[in-house]
Amino acid sequence: MLYIIGLGLGDEQDLTQRALSVAKGCECYIELYTSKWGGDVNALEKLVGKPIITMKRPDLEDRLEQFLDKAKKNDIALFVLGDPLAATTHIELLLEAKRRRIPVQVLHNASIFTAVAETGLQLYKFGKTATIPLSGKLEAVKEAISGNRKQGLHTLLLLDLDHEIGLYMHASDAVKMLLKAGIVKEKEKLVAAARLGQPGSRVVYAPAKELLEEKLGVPAILIVPGKLHFKEKEALEQL
């Protein structure tokens, strides 16, 4: 049996009681490469009462078959950041397990895709999401923002990272890239948020030029607002 367990947006204290109970009966693994986690593996091990093996990206992408072979014989728990199926890597994990007739259970948790409602923007008004890559290649980002703008929808922009070397993109870095590419203008108001769902979270609504000076921390996201409902305007003005 394979259990894919969401850790939520904060630290090990965000693990649900049900997930904790399940994990105590499993061989445990964790991946930390899809975002920056505010928790500690050692503290998580104390909660679960057993060692937890850290998985790297190649372990779940290039060597997925070897990992799933373990679930044929034993109960396996994989801890993932946020909600288990927010990242395409874990959807492929789910599908491949089903192809191999391995029973799978997903234990959900909080995700950035719902936490963005903390900004005051309405979830049903978000369009296509895009990631601003460290490579600086913004064609897909430009396309997503353009398409959403035509429909009056908000664009959630996730910020790239390289967990292996500890490199995390800040909101100010992302804004700088968007300005340089001419995708947004200096006076255009954007929403920048960091550490949503964690202590010390911050949300700022300001012109792009001003966001260049903001030090919000990581993990962070940007939102290019679409057409605002009057309630959304009220919420943003109170930030």
One Martini backbone bead per residue (centre of mass of N, CA, C, O) as a GRO file, in nm:
protein
  239
    1MET     BB    1   0.097   0.036   0.022
    2LEU     BB    2   0.026   0.378  -0.073
    3TYR     BB    3   0.110   0.684   0.089
    4ILE     BB    4   0.007   1.024   0.033
    5ILE     BB    5   0.139   1.296   0.229
    6GLY     BB    6   0.045   1.593   0.354
    7LEU     BB    7   0.210   1.882   0.517
    8GLY     BB    8   0.162   2.149   0.413
    9LEU     BB    9   0.278   2.498   0.485
   10GLY     BB   10   0.451   2.461   0.735
   11ASP     BB   11   0.495   2.214   0.955
   12GLU     BB   12   0.475   1.925   1.141
   13GLN     BB   13   0.207   2.041   1.288
   14ASP     BB   14   0.023   2.004   1.011
   15LEU     BB   15  -0.023   1.727   1.063
   16THR     BB   16  -0.246   1.499   1.066
   17GLN     BB   17  -0.378   1.262   1.266
   18ARG     BB   18  -0.425   1.052   1.047
   19ALA     BB   19  -0.143   1.062   0.917
   20LEU     BB   20   0.014   0.985   1.170
   21SER     BB   21  -0.114   0.707   1.210
   22VAL     BB   22  -0.026   0.588   0.938
   23ALA     BB   23   0.288   0.637   0.952
   24LYS     BB   24   0.344   0.444   1.201
   25GLY     BB   25   0.285   0.186   0.983
   26CYS     BB   26   0.539   0.284   0.809
   27GLU     BB   27   0.748   0.339   0.554
   28CYS     BB   28   0.947   0.639   0.538
   29TYR     BB   29   0.911   0.935   0.329
   30ILE     BB   30   1.069   1.236   0.172
   31GLU     BB   31   0.999   1.543   0.000
   32LEU     BB   32   1.182   1.882  -0.073
   33TYR     BB   33   1.183   2.002  -0.396
   34THR     BB   34   0.898   2.177  -0.443
   35SER     BB   35   0.983   2.340  -0.179
   36LYS     BB   36   0.973   2.531   0.118
   37TRP     BB   37   1.025   2.418   0.439
   38GLY     BB   38   0.941   2.487   0.793
   39GLY     BB   39   1.053   2.224   0.883
   40ASP     BB   40   1.167   1.907   1.048
   41VAL     BB   41   1.275   1.591   1.019
   42ASN     BB   42   1.343   1.524   1.312
   43ALA     BB   43   1.066   1.610   1.425
   44LEU     BB   44   0.903   1.411   1.252
   45GLU     BB   45   1.033   1.153   1.363
   46LYS     BB   46   0.926   1.189   1.653
   47LEU     BB   47   0.625   1.172   1.580
   48VAL     BB   48   0.643   0.888   1.429
   49GLY     BB   49   0.890   0.694   1.544
   50LYS     BB   50   1.088   0.718   1.283
   51PRO     BB   51   1.258   0.696   1.014
   52ILE     BB   52   1.336   0.929   0.737
   53ILE     BB   53   1.358   0.930   0.393
   54THR     BB   54   1.522   1.120   0.159
   55MET     BB   55   1.407   1.246  -0.147
   56LYS     BB   56   1.492   1.288  -0.470
   57ARG     BB   57   1.403   1.359  -0.779
   58PRO     BB   58   1.522   1.096  -0.918
   59ASP     BB   59   1.370   0.893  -0.730
   60LEU     BB   60   1.069   0.990  -0.862
   61GLU     BB   61   1.150   0.990  -1.180
   62ASP     BB   62   1.391   0.781  -1.263
   63ARG     BB   63   1.316   0.572  -0.990
   64LEU     BB   64   1.010   0.483  -0.955
   65GLU     BB   65   0.997   0.173  -0.971
   66GLN     BB   66   1.169   0.112  -0.719
   67PHE     BB   67   0.980   0.252  -0.519
   68LEU     BB   68   0.715   0.084  -0.586
   69ASP     BB   69   0.820  -0.196  -0.506
   70LYS     BB   70   0.789  -0.150  -0.199
   71ALA     BB   71   0.461  -0.130  -0.209
   72LYS     BB   72   0.415  -0.442  -0.267
   73LYS     BB   73   0.519  -0.535   0.040
   74ASN     BB   74   0.467  -0.248   0.177
   75ASP     BB   75   0.405   0.014   0.379
   76ILE     BB   76   0.401   0.341   0.228
   77ALA     BB   77   0.529   0.673   0.305
   78LEU     BB   78   0.479   0.997   0.146
   79PHE     BB   79   0.607   1.304   0.199
   80VAL     BB   80   0.455   1.619   0.110
   81LEU     BB   81   0.419   1.926   0.010
   82GLY     BB   82   0.134   2.025   0.098
   83ASP     BB   83  -0.036   1.892  -0.152
   84PRO     BB   84   0.009   1.595  -0.313
   85LEU     BB   85  -0.136   1.703  -0.615
   86ALA     BB   86   0.008   1.980  -0.703
   87ALA     BB   87   0.224   1.801  -0.831
   88THR     BB   88   0.303   1.624  -1.115
   89THR     BB   89   0.484   1.407  -0.989
   90HIS     BB   90   0.245   1.284  -0.807
   91ILE     BB   91   0.056   1.203  -1.034
   92GLU     BB   92   0.248   0.997  -1.161
   93LEU     BB   93   0.269   0.823  -0.912
   94LEU     BB   94  -0.029   0.745  -0.902
   95LEU     BB   95  -0.056   0.622  -1.187
   96GLU     BB   96   0.171   0.407  -1.166
   97ALA     BB   97   0.048   0.253  -0.933
   98LYS     BB   98  -0.214   0.173  -1.081
   99ARG     BB   99  -0.077   0.018  -1.311
  100ARG     BB  100   0.048  -0.184  -1.074
  101ARG     BB  101  -0.174  -0.241  -0.857
  102ILE     BB  102  -0.133  -0.022  -0.630
  103PRO     BB  103  -0.237   0.084  -0.351
  104VAL     BB  104  -0.392   0.413  -0.293
  105GLN     BB  105  -0.352   0.692  -0.057
  106VAL     BB  106  -0.478   1.020   0.000
  107LEU     BB  107  -0.353   1.285   0.218
  108HIS     BB  108  -0.463   1.579   0.271
  109ASN     BB  109  -0.385   1.938   0.240
  110ALA     BB  110  -0.258   2.225   0.226
  111SER     BB  111  -0.251   2.486  -0.033
  112ILE     BB  112  -0.158   2.742  -0.239
  113PHE     BB  113  -0.430   2.726  -0.413
  114THR     BB  114  -0.591   2.829  -0.142
  115ALA     BB  115  -0.414   3.039   0.021
  116VAL     BB  116  -0.455   3.286  -0.178
  117ALA     BB  117  -0.723   3.387  -0.037
  118GLU     BB  118  -0.574   3.572   0.173
  119THR     BB  119  -0.569   3.823  -0.028
  120GLY     BB  120  -0.896   3.836  -0.138
  121LEU     BB  121  -0.906   3.656  -0.367
  122GLN     BB  122  -1.096   3.471  -0.584
  123LEU     BB  123  -1.066   3.150  -0.681
  124TYR     BB  124  -1.264   3.144  -0.940
  125LYS     BB  125  -1.066   3.390  -1.076
  126PHE     BB  126  -0.859   3.186  -1.163
  127GLY     BB  127  -0.633   3.085  -1.384
  128LYS     BB  128  -0.362   3.016  -1.520
  129THR     BB  129  -0.071   2.867  -1.419
  130ALA     BB  130   0.272   2.974  -1.341
  131THR     BB  131   0.630   2.952  -1.379
  132ILE     BB  132   0.914   3.113  -1.266
  133PRO     BB  133   1.216   3.067  -1.394
  134LEU     BB  134   1.558   3.062  -1.348
  135SER     BB  135   1.624   3.087  -1.661
  136GLY     BB  136   1.417   3.327  -1.786
  137LYS     BB  137   1.193   3.172  -1.938
  138LEU     BB  138   0.873   3.351  -2.030
  139GLU     BB  139   0.664   3.242  -2.238
  140ALA     BB  140   0.453   3.093  -2.055
  141VAL     BB  141   0.393   3.337  -1.876
  142LYS     BB  142   0.293   3.531  -2.091
  143GLU     BB  143   0.062   3.350  -2.193
  144ALA     BB  144  -0.097   3.327  -1.928
  145ILE     BB  145  -0.146   3.628  -1.874
  146SER     BB  146  -0.281   3.699  -2.142
  147GLY     BB  147  -0.518   3.497  -2.128
  148ASN     BB  148  -0.633   3.598  -1.854
  149ARG     BB  149  -0.682   3.894  -1.925
  150LYS     BB  150  -0.902   3.844  -2.145
  151GLN     BB  151  -1.090   3.712  -1.892
  152GLY     BB  152  -1.029   3.858  -1.606
  153LEU     BB  153  -0.798   3.692  -1.474
  154HIS     BB  154  -0.600   3.553  -1.250
  155THR     BB  155  -0.237   3.515  -1.183
  156LEU     BB  156  -0.049   3.252  -1.079
  157LEU     BB  157   0.292   3.272  -0.951
  158LEU     BB  158   0.542   3.064  -0.940
  159LEU     BB  159   0.857   2.998  -0.778
  160ASP     BB  160   1.153   2.901  -0.829
  161LEU     BB  161   1.386   2.619  -0.752
  162ASP     BB  162   1.690   2.481  -0.568
  163HIS     BB  163   1.727   2.265  -0.319
  164GLU     BB  164   2.018   2.149  -0.344
  165ILE     BB  165   2.142   2.472  -0.323
  166GLY     BB  166   1.942   2.682  -0.185
  167LEU     BB  167   1.747   2.809  -0.419
  168TYR     BB  168   1.530   3.102  -0.392
  169MET     BB  169   1.280   3.283  -0.514
  170HIS     BB  170   1.195   3.606  -0.507
  171ALA     BB  171   0.967   3.843  -0.565
  172SER     BB  172   1.168   4.060  -0.665
  173ASP     BB  173   1.296   3.882  -0.884
  174ALA     BB  174   1.039   3.834  -1.049
  175VAL     BB  175   0.969   4.128  -1.112
  176LYS     BB  176   1.227   4.196  -1.263
  177MET     BB  177   1.175   3.995  -1.495
  178LEU     BB  178   0.901   4.112  -1.591
  179LEU     BB  179   1.004   4.396  -1.656
  180LYS     BB  180   1.232   4.322  -1.857
  181ALA     BB  181   1.009   4.169  -2.052
  182GLY     BB  182   0.733   4.346  -2.052
  183ILE     BB  183   0.483   4.211  -1.888
  184VAL     BB  184   0.513   4.448  -1.690
  185LYS     BB  185   0.455   4.744  -1.517
  186GLU     BB  186   0.559   4.965  -1.284
  187LYS     BB  187   0.244   5.062  -1.209
  188GLU     BB  188   0.155   4.784  -1.172
  189LYS     BB  189  -0.048   4.592  -0.976
  190LEU     BB  190   0.058   4.359  -0.730
  191VAL     BB  191   0.084   4.038  -0.573
  192ALA     BB  192   0.263   3.960  -0.275
  193ALA     BB  193   0.373   3.645  -0.122
  194ALA     BB  194   0.469   3.495   0.203
  195ARG     BB  195   0.433   3.225   0.404
  196LEU     BB  196   0.180   3.081   0.371
  197GLY     BB  197   0.066   2.923   0.666
  198GLN     BB  198   0.273   3.092   0.836
  199PRO     BB  199   0.465   3.242   1.031
  200GLY     BB  200   0.511   3.559   0.896
  201SER     BB  201   0.320   3.635   0.696
  202ARG     BB  202   0.290   3.803   0.365
  203VAL     BB  203   0.101   4.081   0.210
  204VAL     BB  204   0.132   4.261  -0.107
  205TYR     BB  205  -0.001   4.571  -0.256
  206ALA     BB  206   0.172   4.686  -0.549
  207PRO     BB  207   0.375   4.826  -0.739
  208ALA     BB  208   0.627   4.685  -0.903
  209LYS     BB  209   0.849   4.887  -0.823
  210GLU     BB  210   0.804   4.848  -0.509
  211LEU     BB  211   0.861   4.532  -0.496
  212LEU     BB  212   1.173   4.551  -0.533
  213GLU     BB  213   1.200   4.637  -0.205
  214GLU     BB  214   1.087   4.377  -0.102
  215LYS     BB  215   1.116   4.159   0.200
  216LEU     BB  216   0.943   3.848   0.227
  217GLY     BB  217   1.054   3.586   0.151
  218VAL     BB  218   1.029   3.221   0.192
  219PRO     BB  219   0.794   3.129   0.019
  220ALA     BB  220   0.677   3.263  -0.298
  221ILE     BB  221   0.436   3.480  -0.464
  222LEU     BB  222   0.250   3.581  -0.754
  223ILE     BB  223  -0.001   3.830  -0.865
  224VAL     BB  224  -0.203   3.891  -1.148
  225PRO     BB  225  -0.454   4.083  -1.175
  226GLY     BB  226  -0.761   4.115  -1.273
  227LYS     BB  227  -1.073   4.159  -1.253
  228LEU     BB  228  -1.223   4.341  -0.997
  229HIS     BB  229  -1.399   4.303  -0.736
  230PHE     BB  230  -1.513   4.500  -0.487
  231LYS     BB  231  -1.420   4.300  -0.265
  232GLU     BB  232  -1.128   4.277  -0.361
  233LYS     BB  233  -1.053   4.571  -0.336
  234GLU     BB  234  -1.104   4.591  -0.033
  235ALA     BB  235  -0.897   4.376   0.051
  236LEU     BB  236  -0.641   4.506  -0.078
  237GLU     BB  237  -0.662   4.786   0.075
  238GLN     BB  238  -0.608   4.626   0.368
  239LEU     BB  239  -0.295   4.536   0.339
   0.00000   0.00000   0.00000
